[in-house]
């Protein structure tokens, strides 16, 4: 027996006991012995106490004991000498069957102190089992007419030992009729056959008795025998024969039930019933063959009867025998190898793992989104799988290994264009027709702050009436951010600057969330006509992005200023009244004075008109005032009946809603011709300043004045005649065509009219006054005329022309 203490470098010691060797190698903690099976009781196994380092004297006091699960009585220890010995019969085949390794594991336990040692006893196989045949006697019936080389299958023997002890060889008693043949074919199947080498003759030998012996490879070798009793028949001496000993056929795995696999044809040269053949599967028949195939006993057709599946079984081996119907039946044998052909009946399978979602829209090209694996249970081209992706952009599939792919980013993403992609992965095999499977992957694109807030237009024009209440809402700005969540959360603020000497924030404010713009104080058109500033919109992204928009706030004029009278330099009169000396000799239409007034407003609000208030008592005044110029002139020739002092009240009124007025007092003193002063340049059309004192009027001056007046009247009459003879485009007296003037293409606020008024009077030449006014707004195209006109940039009413 062999003993070893594993792992240590100690020198081995040899002990010879019953021709077995035990080796001791100290150092590892586990003791290993070996013992042959079937060893007698008391057979020495090993000095276990010594090998474990225990003293013989302390075995009993320390309660030395051996434990083995299920094998407690096979080995025992002599506590007197510390030797492990065989206590009862050990049968390796009973312990381990046909396993190549067989060991008995022992636990050696001692107390004081408690210690546990592990001992392994290997059981060595010996050739103690002879070959065994299934039967002790085998009866064979062979017709005398069977030709030489006829084969008769035999069942081989089995040996319970292992290794060379189970390697079997066969021999048969020497005779002149039969030999043994063991055939191995390419399909790795073996058969033991009795081969007839000489024709039988029943008249010579009616029965042959042969001893078939099987020898194993053990030392010494053991044998097993079976008695072959061969009966020779005198009739039906021809057995059925197949064309081939082995047939090879192929069947598609999707073959329907009843599909013909092969039609066997065995021939028997006998006549009558001796030549009729019955086909059957040779026993024993495997359950797989019985489930999948059926044989017709009359014509030898083998057909399918169950579902075939290439993925479960690729090859069937079917043993068939053909037996005739003679009184002594004869049989022929063959083997059919049925190969199942694969068809494309399994769709590919797709597995998606390691999804990295969502994907930032600024992810780099080549970023891996998911890992995809595909498989197909079919074989060959039917199992070769290719993958495709829809849509092809901005993702693609990259093959990383056989049937493994990576879903990667192929081009840049833009969440504002596409926020979510639904990708369809298609796996298609190479079968015909091909099968495919699909899997959907939803890829969400995560937003990054890459879009600035955008206004609908870069500049807005706003019109606000002056004298607005403090805190009134004048406009709302709105910017849209194409990003999402906090990246699209827009807040508004003023771009601070100075407006004159004051900060912009003292005039207007903007709500941070709604974008509403408020006027913080009343605006005054006369102080500030245009307030231009910028509003900033910034999102809440990191880092934040922003943009600006320009607001032009035009302050519209309100009629909040009454006309103001302008004093004439050097004019006399108390209390701001205008005093003039008028000669009684002046004729009708003579300008004797002029009222001057201005209005701080603009447009219609600054367009002034003049009216002469009726005299007290309803007396008709010899004077009149021009509607728009304020010139006071005579309506007739003055006479002696007219009072020497004339007090005129002139009402100055603007065209606002409601209209505001001012009243001017004009004091006229009527004097004789010799007492009248020289006319001023304003009254006499070009004369240099008024005379400081009254002088006598001589004849030459009167003649000159009359000549100039006559020439002026003649010129006016001629001009009026020429004007009236031209084809009129509008009435002789009445308002002209109004022209709409817009402030901006953005919106409308009000409109003003450019009027051309012709004033007709029977007492003098007609006058036409062209009045223009403007709120100082940018020009735009006239909606009625189709031309661009710029309104005069003036706060006050301007006199363009007067005839």
Buried (B, 14 or more C-beta within 10 A) or exposed (E): BBBBBEEEEEEEEEBEBEEBEBBBBBEEEEBBBBBBBBBEEEBBBBBBBBBBEBEBEEBEEBEBEBEBEEBEEBBBBBEEEBBBBBBEEBBBBEBBEBEEEBBBBBEBBBEEEEEEBEBBBBBBBBBBBBBBBEEEEBEBBBBBBBEEEBBBBBEBBBBBBBEEBBBBBBEBEEBEBBBBBEEEEEEEEEBBBBBBEEEBEBEEBBEBEBEBBBBBBBEEBBBBBBBBBBBBBBEBBBBBBBEEEBBEBEBBBBBEEEBEBBEBBBBBEBEEEBBBBBBBBBEEBEEBBEEBBBBEEEEBBBBBBEEBBBEEEBEBBBBBBBBBBBEBBBBBBBBBBBEBBBBBBBBBBBEBEEBEEBBEBBBEEEBEBBBBBBEBBBBEEBBBBBBEBEEEEBBBBEEBEEBBBBBBBBEEBBBBEEBEBEBEBBBBBBBEEBBBBEBEBEBEBBBBBBBBBBBEEEEBBBBBBBEBEEEEEBBEBBBEBBBBEEBBBBBBBBEEEEBEEEEBBEBBBBBEEEBBBBBEEEBBBBEBBEBBBBBBBBBBBEEBBBBBBBBBBBBBBBBBBBBEBEEBEEBEBEEEBBBBBBBBBBEEBBBBBBBBBBBBBBBBBBBBBBBBEEBEEEEEBBBBBBBBBBBBBBBEEBEEEBEEEBEBBBBBBBBBEEBBBBBBBBBBBBBEEEBBBBBBEBBBEEEEEBEEEBEEBEEEEEEEBEEEBEEEBEEBEEEBEEBEEEEEEEEEEEEBEEBBBBBBEEEEBBEBBBBBBBBEEEEBBBBBBBBBBBBBBBEBBBEEEEEEEEBEEBBBBBEEEEB
